[in-house]
Amino acid sequence: MKDQRACSIELESGKVEFLEQMTASYGLPDIGKAVRCLINYARENPDKRDAIFAEIRCLDC
């Protein structure tokens, strides 16, 4: 069994809605899986990390 821990995060409604849309579009079991997919992508593609994390974006401002 994997070493898993529960993690609670706060997200704006639009971000939760996006995760719900991706969950439905790709047949994922829940939004937690959608978040894990995003994390796995960042971990597996170190060359993309600056594009993901270095620039501060505020889509909700």
C-alpha positions as CSV (number, residue, x, y, z in Angstrom):
1,M,0.0,0.0,0.0
2,K,1.2,3.5,-0.8
3,D,2.2,5.9,2.0
4,Q,-0.7,8.3,1.6
5,R,-1.7,11.2,3.8
6,A,-4.8,13.3,3.7
7,C,-4.3,17.0,2.8
8,S,-6.8,19.7,3.0
9,I,-6.4,22.8,0.7
10,E,-8.5,25.9,0.2
11,L,-9.3,26.8,-3.4
12,E,-11.5,29.5,-5.0
13,S,-14.8,28.2,-6.4
14,G,-13.6,28.6,-10.0
15,K,-10.6,26.3,-9.4
16,V,-12.8,23.7,-7.8
17,E,-15.2,23.9,-10.8
18,F,-12.3,23.5,-13.1
19,L,-11.1,20.3,-11.3
20,E,-14.7,19.0,-11.3
21,Q,-14.9,19.6,-15.1
22,M,-11.6,17.8,-15.7
23,T,-12.7,15.0,-13.4
24,A,-15.9,14.5,-15.5
25,S,-14.2,15.0,-18.9
26,Y,-11.5,12.4,-18.2
27,G,-13.6,10.0,-16.2
28,L,-11.5,10.4,-13.0
29,P,-12.9,9.1,-9.8
30,D,-12.7,12.4,-7.9
31,I,-11.0,15.8,-7.9
32,G,-8.2,14.4,-5.7
33,K,-7.1,12.3,-8.6
34,A,-7.1,15.4,-10.8
35,V,-4.8,17.2,-8.4
36,R,-2.6,14.1,-8.2
37,C,-2.3,14.1,-12.0
38,L,-1.2,17.7,-12.0
39,I,1.4,17.0,-9.3
40,N,2.6,13.9,-11.1
41,Y,3.0,16.0,-14.3
42,A,5.1,18.6,-12.5
43,R,7.3,15.9,-10.8
44,E,7.8,13.9,-14.1
45,N,8.7,17.0,-16.1
46,P,11.3,19.1,-14.2
47,D,11.9,21.1,-17.4
48,K,8.3,22.5,-17.1
49,R,8.5,23.5,-13.4
50,D,9.5,27.1,-14.1
51,A,6.5,27.4,-16.5
52,I,4.3,26.0,-13.8
53,F,5.6,27.6,-10.6
54,A,8.0,30.5,-11.4
55,E,5.4,33.0,-12.9
56,I,2.8,34.4,-10.5
57,R,-0.6,34.2,-12.1
58,C,-3.8,35.6,-10.8
59,L,-6.7,34.5,-13.0
60,D,-9.3,35.5,-10.3
61,C,-8.1,39.1,-9.7
